[in-house]
Amino acid sequence: MPIIMSAPLENLETQLEMFIENVRQIRIIVSDFQPQGQNVLNQKINSLVTGLQEIDKLRNQVQDVYVPFEVFFDYIDQDKNPQLYTKDCVEKALAKNEEVKGKIESLKKFKSNLLLELYKTFPNEMNSYRAYRKDSM
């Protein structure tokens, strides 16, 4: 399912992607540095600085975006895709939902058995109860 983003988030994502690509290119240049590549390296470093300035300009437009700390600590810091956070949260919610549904079913069965046993033991009182609470049985 694609994520629908607002224009400021799209702009930030584009800037971050360009910044990451620029860093990747700088890493390639530096890893096999040749003196004749100094001008290209300088251009890339200047482009890197410009990219950081552009990212900084977008900061005010995305200040209201909340990113859970778990995304940073459990995903980004461990080199995992941060989009997995949403998937994992949904899976945890589904598991918890199944657990709660099981508890609800158990309580419904308990209520039914309890009412049945109460009716066997206290038929008059249960008839009064049934008359008082028509929705309970």
mmCIF file of the C-alpha atoms, coordinates in Angstrom:
data_MODEL
# 
_entry.id   MODEL 
# 
loop_
_atom_site.group_PDB 
_atom_site.id 
_atom_site.type_symbol 
_atom_site.label_atom_id 
_atom_site.label_alt_id 
_atom_site.label_comp_id 
_atom_site.label_asym_id 
_atom_site.label_entity_id 
_atom_site.label_seq_id 
_atom_site.pdbx_PDB_ins_code 
_atom_site.Cartn_x 
_atom_site.Cartn_y 
_atom_site.Cartn_z 
_atom_site.occupancy 
_atom_site.B_iso_or_equiv 
_atom_site.pdbx_formal_charge 
_atom_site.auth_seq_id 
_atom_site.auth_comp_id 
_atom_site.auth_asym_id 
_atom_site.auth_atom_id 
_atom_site.pdbx_PDB_model_num 
ATOM 1   C CA . MET A 1 1   ? 0.000   0.000   0.000   1.00 0.00 ? 1   MET A CA 1 
ATOM 2   C CA . PRO A 1 2   ? 1.628   3.301   -1.046  1.00 0.00 ? 2   PRO A CA 1 
ATOM 3   C CA . ILE A 1 3   ? 2.051   6.000   1.545   1.00 0.00 ? 3   ILE A CA 1 
ATOM 4   C CA . ILE A 1 4   ? 0.270   9.247   0.676   1.00 0.00 ? 4   ILE A CA 1 
ATOM 5   C CA . MET A 1 5   ? 2.516   12.130  1.598   1.00 0.00 ? 5   MET A CA 1 
ATOM 6   C CA . SER A 1 6   ? 1.979   15.856  1.661   1.00 0.00 ? 6   SER A CA 1 
ATOM 7   C CA . ALA A 1 7   ? 4.088   18.184  -0.454  1.00 0.00 ? 7   ALA A CA 1 
ATOM 8   C CA . PRO A 1 8   ? 6.477   19.169  2.388   1.00 0.00 ? 8   PRO A CA 1 
ATOM 9   C CA . LEU A 1 9   ? 7.162   15.508  3.153   1.00 0.00 ? 9   LEU A CA 1 
ATOM 10  C CA . GLU A 1 10  ? 7.677   14.752  -0.525  1.00 0.00 ? 10  GLU A CA 1 
ATOM 11  C CA . ASN A 1 11  ? 10.104  17.663  -0.794  1.00 0.00 ? 11  ASN A CA 1 
ATOM 12  C CA . LEU A 1 12  ? 11.990  16.463  2.256   1.00 0.00 ? 12  LEU A CA 1 
ATOM 13  C CA . GLU A 1 13  ? 12.108  12.917  0.932   1.00 0.00 ? 13  GLU A CA 1 
ATOM 14  C CA . THR A 1 14  ? 13.453  14.144  -2.412  1.00 0.00 ? 14  THR A CA 1 
ATOM 15  C CA . GLN A 1 15  ? 16.106  16.255  -0.705  1.00 0.00 ? 15  GLN A CA 1 
ATOM 16  C CA . LEU A 1 16  ? 17.129  13.377  1.553   1.00 0.00 ? 16  LEU A CA 1 
ATOM 17  C CA . GLU A 1 17  ? 17.383  11.000  -1.395  1.00 0.00 ? 17  GLU A CA 1 
ATOM 18  C CA . MET A 1 18  ? 19.586  13.474  -3.278  1.00 0.00 ? 18  MET A CA 1 
ATOM 19  C CA . PHE A 1 19  ? 21.693  13.976  -0.152  1.00 0.00 ? 19  PHE A CA 1 
ATOM 20  C CA . ILE A 1 20  ? 22.148  10.226  0.315   1.00 0.00 ? 20  ILE A CA 1 
ATOM 21  C CA . GLU A 1 21  ? 23.090  9.798   -3.344  1.00 0.00 ? 21  GLU A CA 1 
ATOM 22  C CA . ASN A 1 22  ? 25.602  12.639  -3.031  1.00 0.00 ? 22  ASN A CA 1 
ATOM 23  C CA . VAL A 1 23  ? 27.151  11.002  0.050   1.00 0.00 ? 23  VAL A CA 1 
ATOM 24  C CA . ARG A 1 24  ? 27.343  7.706   -1.839  1.00 0.00 ? 24  ARG A CA 1 
ATOM 25  C CA . GLN A 1 25  ? 29.156  9.393   -4.721  1.00 0.00 ? 25  GLN A CA 1 
ATOM 26  C CA . ILE A 1 26  ? 31.565  11.124  -2.347  1.00 0.00 ? 26  ILE A CA 1 
ATOM 27  C CA . ARG A 1 27  ? 32.325  7.777   -0.713  1.00 0.00 ? 27  ARG A CA 1 
ATOM 28  C CA . ILE A 1 28  ? 33.174  6.306   -4.120  1.00 0.00 ? 28  ILE A CA 1 
ATOM 29  C CA . ILE A 1 29  ? 35.419  9.240   -5.008  1.00 0.00 ? 29  ILE A CA 1 
ATOM 30  C CA . VAL A 1 30  ? 37.212  9.145   -1.649  1.00 0.00 ? 30  VAL A CA 1 
ATOM 31  C CA . SER A 1 31  ? 37.646  5.372   -1.613  1.00 0.00 ? 31  SER A CA 1 
ATOM 32  C CA . ASP A 1 32  ? 39.651  5.523   -4.847  1.00 0.00 ? 32  ASP A CA 1 
ATOM 33  C CA . PHE A 1 33  ? 40.962  9.065   -4.577  1.00 0.00 ? 33  PHE A CA 1 
ATOM 34  C CA . GLN A 1 34  ? 43.101  10.395  -7.413  1.00 0.00 ? 34  GLN A CA 1 
ATOM 35  C CA . PRO A 1 35  ? 44.611  13.914  -7.295  1.00 0.00 ? 35  PRO A CA 1 
ATOM 36  C CA . GLN A 1 36  ? 42.920  14.801  -10.608 1.00 0.00 ? 36  GLN A CA 1 
ATOM 37  C CA . GLY A 1 37  ? 39.552  14.133  -8.927  1.00 0.00 ? 37  GLY A CA 1 
ATOM 38  C CA . GLN A 1 38  ? 40.008  16.917  -6.379  1.00 0.00 ? 38  GLN A CA 1 
ATOM 39  C CA . ASN A 1 39  ? 37.798  19.379  -8.284  1.00 0.00 ? 39  ASN A CA 1 
ATOM 40  C CA . VAL A 1 40  ? 34.983  16.833  -8.562  1.00 0.00 ? 40  VAL A CA 1 
ATOM 41  C CA . LEU A 1 41  ? 35.313  16.048  -4.853  1.00 0.00 ? 41  LEU A CA 1 
ATOM 42  C CA . ASN A 1 42  ? 35.159  19.751  -3.999  1.00 0.00 ? 42  ASN A CA 1 
ATOM 43  C CA . GLN A 1 43  ? 32.028  20.134  -6.130  1.00 0.00 ? 43  GLN A CA 1 
ATOM 44  C CA . LYS A 1 44  ? 30.418  17.165  -4.412  1.00 0.00 ? 44  LYS A CA 1 
ATOM 45  C CA . ILE A 1 45  ? 31.275  18.525  -0.956  1.00 0.00 ? 45  ILE A CA 1 
ATOM 46  C CA . ASN A 1 46  ? 29.806  21.907  -1.906  1.00 0.00 ? 46  ASN A CA 1 
ATOM 47  C CA . SER A 1 47  ? 26.724  20.109  -3.193  1.00 0.00 ? 47  SER A CA 1 
ATOM 48  C CA . LEU A 1 48  ? 26.556  18.242  0.107   1.00 0.00 ? 48  LEU A CA 1 
ATOM 49  C CA . VAL A 1 49  ? 26.599  21.511  2.058   1.00 0.00 ? 49  VAL A CA 1 
ATOM 50  C CA . THR A 1 50  ? 23.920  22.960  -0.224  1.00 0.00 ? 50  THR A CA 1 
ATOM 51  C CA . GLY A 1 51  ? 21.821  19.825  0.286   1.00 0.00 ? 51  GLY A CA 1 
ATOM 52  C CA . LEU A 1 52  ? 22.081  20.191  4.059   1.00 0.00 ? 52  LEU A CA 1 
ATOM 53  C CA . GLN A 1 53  ? 20.984  23.817  3.766   1.00 0.00 ? 53  GLN A CA 1 
ATOM 54  C CA . GLU A 1 54  ? 17.977  22.780  1.667   1.00 0.00 ? 54  GLU A CA 1 
ATOM 55  C CA . ILE A 1 55  ? 17.051  20.118  4.216   1.00 0.00 ? 55  ILE A CA 1 
ATOM 56  C CA . ASP A 1 56  ? 17.355  22.695  6.987   1.00 0.00 ? 56  ASP A CA 1 
ATOM 57  C CA . LYS A 1 57  ? 14.997  25.041  5.086   1.00 0.00 ? 57  LYS A CA 1 
ATOM 58  C CA . LEU A 1 58  ? 12.357  22.296  4.997   1.00 0.00 ? 58  LEU A CA 1 
ATOM 59  C CA . ARG A 1 59  ? 12.583  21.763  8.752   1.00 0.00 ? 59  ARG A CA 1 
ATOM 60  C CA . ASN A 1 60  ? 9.841   24.271  9.598   1.00 0.00 ? 60  ASN A CA 1 
ATOM 61  C CA . GLN A 1 61  ? 7.435   22.636  7.154   1.00 0.00 ? 61  GLN A CA 1 
ATOM 62  C CA . VAL A 1 62  ? 7.625   19.227  8.822   1.00 0.00 ? 62  VAL A CA 1 
ATOM 63  C CA . GLN A 1 63  ? 7.864   20.122  12.501  1.00 0.00 ? 63  GLN A CA 1 
ATOM 64  C CA . ASP A 1 64  ? 4.436   18.660  13.261  1.00 0.00 ? 64  ASP A CA 1 
ATOM 65  C CA . VAL A 1 65  ? 5.400   15.213  11.974  1.00 0.00 ? 65  VAL A CA 1 
ATOM 66  C CA . TYR A 1 66  ? 5.731   12.702  14.802  1.00 0.00 ? 66  TYR A CA 1 
ATOM 67  C CA . VAL A 1 67  ? 8.209   9.880   14.386  1.00 0.00 ? 67  VAL A CA 1 
ATOM 68  C CA . PRO A 1 68  ? 8.239   7.307   17.214  1.00 0.00 ? 68  PRO A CA 1 
ATOM 69  C CA . PHE A 1 69  ? 11.639  6.854   18.856  1.00 0.00 ? 69  PHE A CA 1 
ATOM 70  C CA . GLU A 1 70  ? 11.406  3.123   18.155  1.00 0.00 ? 70  GLU A CA 1 
ATOM 71  C CA . VAL A 1 71  ? 11.799  3.902   14.458  1.00 0.00 ? 71  VAL A CA 1 
ATOM 72  C CA . PHE A 1 72  ? 15.209  5.415   15.168  1.00 0.00 ? 72  PHE A CA 1 
ATOM 73  C CA . PHE A 1 73  ? 16.436  3.019   17.839  1.00 0.00 ? 73  PHE A CA 1 
ATOM 74  C CA . ASP A 1 74  ? 14.956  -0.282  16.710  1.00 0.00 ? 74  ASP A CA 1 
ATOM 75  C CA . TYR A 1 75  ? 15.043  0.179   12.955  1.00 0.00 ? 75  TYR A CA 1 
ATOM 76  C CA . ILE A 1 76  ? 17.305  2.912   11.587  1.00 0.00 ? 76  ILE A CA 1 
ATOM 77  C CA . ASP A 1 77  ? 20.116  2.377   14.122  1.00 0.00 ? 77  ASP A CA 1 
ATOM 78  C CA . GLN A 1 78  ? 20.019  -1.352  13.372  1.00 0.00 ? 78  GLN A CA 1 
ATOM 79  C CA . ASP A 1 79  ? 20.058  -0.802  9.587   1.00 0.00 ? 79  ASP A CA 1 
ATOM 80  C CA . LYS A 1 80  ? 16.476  -1.993  9.162   1.00 0.00 ? 80  LYS A CA 1 
ATOM 81  C CA . ASN A 1 81  ? 13.972  -0.425  6.820   1.00 0.00 ? 81  ASN A CA 1 
ATOM 82  C CA . PRO A 1 82  ? 11.914  2.063   8.899   1.00 0.00 ? 82  PRO A CA 1 
ATOM 83  C CA . GLN A 1 83  ? 8.817   1.140   6.904   1.00 0.00 ? 83  GLN A CA 1 
ATOM 84  C CA . LEU A 1 84  ? 8.942   -2.230  8.658   1.00 0.00 ? 84  LEU A CA 1 
ATOM 85  C CA . TYR A 1 85  ? 7.929   -0.384  11.848  1.00 0.00 ? 85  TYR A CA 1 
ATOM 86  C CA . THR A 1 86  ? 4.401   0.116   10.503  1.00 0.00 ? 86  THR A CA 1 
ATOM 87  C CA . LYS A 1 87  ? 4.185   -3.504  9.395   1.00 0.00 ? 87  LYS A CA 1 
ATOM 88  C CA . ASP A 1 88  ? 5.382   -4.720  12.794  1.00 0.00 ? 88  ASP A CA 1 
ATOM 89  C CA . CYS A 1 89  ? 2.911   -2.444  14.616  1.00 0.00 ? 89  CYS A CA 1 
ATOM 90  C CA . VAL A 1 90  ? 0.040   -3.767  12.525  1.00 0.00 ? 90  VAL A CA 1 
ATOM 91  C CA . GLU A 1 91  ? 1.117   -7.363  13.163  1.00 0.00 ? 91  GLU A CA 1 
ATOM 92  C CA . LYS A 1 92  ? 1.335   -6.704  16.922  1.00 0.00 ? 92  LYS A CA 1 
ATOM 93  C CA . ALA A 1 93  ? -2.096  -5.050  16.872  1.00 0.00 ? 93  ALA A CA 1 
ATOM 94  C CA . LEU A 1 94  ? -3.596  -8.010  15.010  1.00 0.00 ? 94  LEU A CA 1 
ATOM 95  C CA . ALA A 1 95  ? -2.074  -10.459 17.499  1.00 0.00 ? 95  ALA A CA 1 
ATOM 96  C CA . LYS A 1 96  ? -3.382  -8.416  20.436  1.00 0.00 ? 96  LYS A CA 1 
ATOM 97  C CA . ASN A 1 97  ? -6.788  -8.202  18.753  1.00 0.00 ? 97  ASN A CA 1 
ATOM 98  C CA . GLU A 1 98  ? -6.933  -11.999 18.449  1.00 0.00 ? 98  GLU A CA 1 
ATOM 99  C CA . GLU A 1 99  ? -5.944  -12.351 22.106  1.00 0.00 ? 99  GLU A CA 1 
ATOM 100 C CA . VAL A 1 100 ? -8.652  -9.925  23.218  1.00 0.00 ? 100 VAL A CA 1 
ATOM 101 C CA . LYS A 1 101 ? -11.247 -11.605 20.997  1.00 0.00 ? 101 LYS A CA 1 
ATOM 102 C CA . GLY A 1 102 ? -10.383 -14.912 22.669  1.00 0.00 ? 102 GLY A CA 1 
ATOM 103 C CA . LYS A 1 103 ? -10.854 -13.377 26.105  1.00 0.00 ? 103 LYS A CA 1 
ATOM 104 C CA . ILE A 1 104 ? -14.195 -11.882 25.076  1.00 0.00 ? 104 ILE A CA 1 
ATOM 105 C CA . GLU A 1 105 ? -15.404 -15.258 23.810  1.00 0.00 ? 105 GLU A CA 1 
ATOM 106 C CA . SER A 1 106 ? -14.293 -16.908 27.059  1.00 0.00 ? 106 SER A CA 1 
ATOM 107 C CA . LEU A 1 107 ? -16.163 -14.314 29.101  1.00 0.00 ? 107 LEU A CA 1 
ATOM 108 C CA . LYS A 1 108 ? -19.296 -14.759 26.990  1.00 0.00 ? 108 LYS A CA 1 
ATOM 109 C CA . LYS A 1 109 ? -19.187 -18.521 27.559  1.00 0.00 ? 109 LYS A CA 1 
ATOM 110 C CA . PHE A 1 110 ? -18.576 -17.973 31.276  1.00 0.00 ? 110 PHE A CA 1 
ATOM 111 C CA . LYS A 1 111 ? -21.542 -15.594 31.484  1.00 0.00 ? 111 LYS A CA 1 
ATOM 112 C CA . SER A 1 112 ? -23.754 -18.050 29.658  1.00 0.00 ? 112 SER A CA 1 
ATOM 113 C CA . ASN A 1 113 ? -22.719 -20.954 31.910  1.00 0.00 ? 113 ASN A CA 1 
ATOM 114 C CA . LEU A 1 114 ? -23.029 -18.798 35.022  1.00 0.00 ? 114 LEU A CA 1 
ATOM 115 C CA . LEU A 1 115 ? -26.558 -17.710 34.089  1.00 0.00 ? 115 LEU A CA 1 
ATOM 116 C CA . LEU A 1 116 ? -27.512 -21.308 33.337  1.00 0.00 ? 116 LEU A CA 1 
ATOM 117 C CA . GLU A 1 117 ? -26.215 -22.548 36.686  1.00 0.00 ? 117 GLU A CA 1 
ATOM 118 C CA . LEU A 1 118 ? -27.809 -19.627 38.533  1.00 0.00 ? 118 LEU A CA 1 
ATOM 119 C CA . TYR A 1 119 ? -31.117 -20.410 36.831  1.00 0.00 ? 119 TYR A CA 1 
ATOM 120 C CA . LYS A 1 120 ? -30.879 -24.038 37.932  1.00 0.00 ? 120 LYS A CA 1 
ATOM 121 C CA . THR A 1 121 ? -30.050 -23.062 41.505  1.00 0.00 ? 121 THR A CA 1 
ATOM 122 C CA . PHE A 1 122 ? -32.214 -19.939 41.912  1.00 0.00 ? 122 PHE A CA 1 
ATOM 123 C CA . PRO A 1 123 ? -35.056 -20.189 39.367  1.00 0.00 ? 123 PRO A CA 1 
ATOM 124 C CA . ASN A 1 124 ? -37.358 -17.619 41.018  1.00 0.00 ? 124 ASN A CA 1 
ATOM 125 C CA . GLU A 1 125 ? -34.650 -15.019 41.435  1.00 0.00 ? 125 GLU A CA 1 
ATOM 126 C CA . MET A 1 126 ? -33.442 -15.593 37.882  1.00 0.00 ? 126 MET A CA 1 
ATOM 127 C CA . ASN A 1 127 ? -36.970 -15.158 36.519  1.00 0.00 ? 127 ASN A CA 1 
ATOM 128 C CA . SER A 1 128 ? -37.137 -11.823 38.351  1.00 0.00 ? 128 SER A CA 1 
ATOM 129 C CA . TYR A 1 129 ? -33.710 -10.959 36.965  1.00 0.00 ? 129 TYR A CA 1 
ATOM 130 C CA . ARG A 1 130 ? -34.787 -11.933 33.432  1.00 0.00 ? 130 ARG A CA 1 
ATOM 131 C CA . ALA A 1 131 ? -37.909 -9.754  33.745  1.00 0.00 ? 131 ALA A CA 1 
ATOM 132 C CA . TYR A 1 132 ? -35.790 -6.863  34.963  1.00 0.00 ? 132 TYR A CA 1 
ATOM 133 C CA . ARG A 1 133 ? -33.011 -7.283  32.332  1.00 0.00 ? 133 ARG A CA 1 
ATOM 134 C CA . LYS A 1 134 ? -34.572 -8.588  29.149  1.00 0.00 ? 134 LYS A CA 1 
ATOM 135 C CA . ASP A 1 135 ? -31.297 -8.148  27.229  1.00 0.00 ? 135 ASP A CA 1 
ATOM 136 C CA . SER A 1 136 ? -29.222 -10.292 29.570  1.00 0.00 ? 136 SER A CA 1 
ATOM 137 C CA . MET A 1 137 ? -30.353 -13.678 28.326  1.00 0.00 ? 137 MET A CA 1 
# 
